Amino acid sequence: MAYDDVDAWLAHYDNPMRDVVQRVRLILLSSDDRIGECIKWKTPTFTYKGNLASFFPNSRNHATLMFHHGALIPGKFPHLEGSGKAGRVMKIASIAEAEEYREEIAQIVSAWIEWRDSMEHAAAS
């Protein structure tokens, strides 16, 4: 867990969505103590047994969180957008909207952890 690196990144992040990105970050991290974060691809990235999600740092009208394997995470998540084989994005336009999505983000994190753990268990069997 590299919280200091992400704090430093945010301190220099010059974007109108900075406060929204920070709120989404805190929501994601508070969803489960096992979620880590680091700077990867020059942006905050959240991890648990692989890359869960990263911000698109150049988005200026909303905080965009890319779930790298969002299409594969078990469950239905109405605010994940996209139609590709793997990635999905969640666009969050305000702190109030981040709070509205809090439960869904927590469900995504929980589903990700269960899925990654089940894959690890299957591989060990």
LINZIKA-V238186 format. One record per residue. N is the residue number from 1. D_CENTER is the distance of its C-alpha to the mean C-alpha in whole Angstrom. Layout:
n=N d_center=D_CENTER
n=N d_center=D_CENTER
This chain:
n=1 d_center=15
n=2 d_center=15
n=3 d_center=15
n=4 d_center=18
n=5 d_center=16
n=6 d_center=13
n=7 d_center=16
n=8 d_center=18
n=9 d_center=16
n=10 d_center=15
n=11 d_center=19
n=12 d_center=20
n=13 d_center=17
n=14 d_center=20
n=15 d_center=18
n=16 d_center=19
n=17 d_center=15
n=18 d_center=15
n=19 d_center=15
n=20 d_center=13
n=21 d_center=10
n=22 d_center=12
n=23 d_center=12
n=24 d_center=8
n=25 d_center=7
n=26 d_center=10
n=27 d_center=9
n=28 d_center=6
n=29 d_center=9
n=30 d_center=12
n=31 d_center=11
n=32 d_center=12
n=33 d_center=14
n=34 d_center=13
n=35 d_center=10
n=36 d_center=10
n=37 d_center=9
n=38 d_center=12
n=39 d_center=13
n=40 d_center=13
n=41 d_center=14
n=42 d_center=15
n=43 d_center=11
n=44 d_center=9
n=45 d_center=7
n=46 d_center=6
n=47 d_center=8
n=48 d_center=11
n=49 d_center=14
n=50 d_center=12
n=51 d_center=9
n=52 d_center=6
n=53 d_center=4
n=54 d_center=6
n=55 d_center=7
n=56 d_center=10
n=57 d_center=13
n=58 d_center=16
n=59 d_center=15
n=60 d_center=17
n=61 d_center=18
n=62 d_center=14
n=63 d_center=11
n=64 d_center=9
n=65 d_center=6
n=66 d_center=7
n=67 d_center=6
n=68 d_center=9
n=69 d_center=11
n=70 d_center=10
n=71 d_center=14
n=72 d_center=14
n=73 d_center=13
n=74 d_center=15
n=75 d_center=16
n=76 d_center=16
n=77 d_center=13
n=78 d_center=15
n=79 d_center=13
n=80 d_center=11
n=81 d_center=13
n=82 d_center=15
n=83 d_center=18
n=84 d_center=18
n=85 d_center=18
n=86 d_center=14
n=87 d_center=12
n=88 d_center=10
n=89 d_center=9
n=90 d_center=9
n=91 d_center=11
n=92 d_center=12
n=93 d_center=15
n=94 d_center=16
n=95 d_center=15
n=96 d_center=17
n=97 d_center=15
n=98 d_center=12
n=99 d_center=14
n=100 d_center=15
n=101 d_center=12
n=102 d_center=12
n=103 d_center=13
n=104 d_center=11
n=105 d_center=8
n=106 d_center=10
n=107 d_center=12
n=108 d_center=9
n=109 d_center=8
n=110 d_center=12
n=111 d_center=13
n=112 d_center=11
n=113 d_center=13
n=114 d_center=16
n=115 d_center=15
n=116 d_center=15
n=117 d_center=18
n=118 d_center=20
n=119 d_center=20
n=120 d_center=21
n=121 d_center=24
n=122 d_center=25
n=123 d_center=25
n=124 d_center=27
n=125 d_center=29
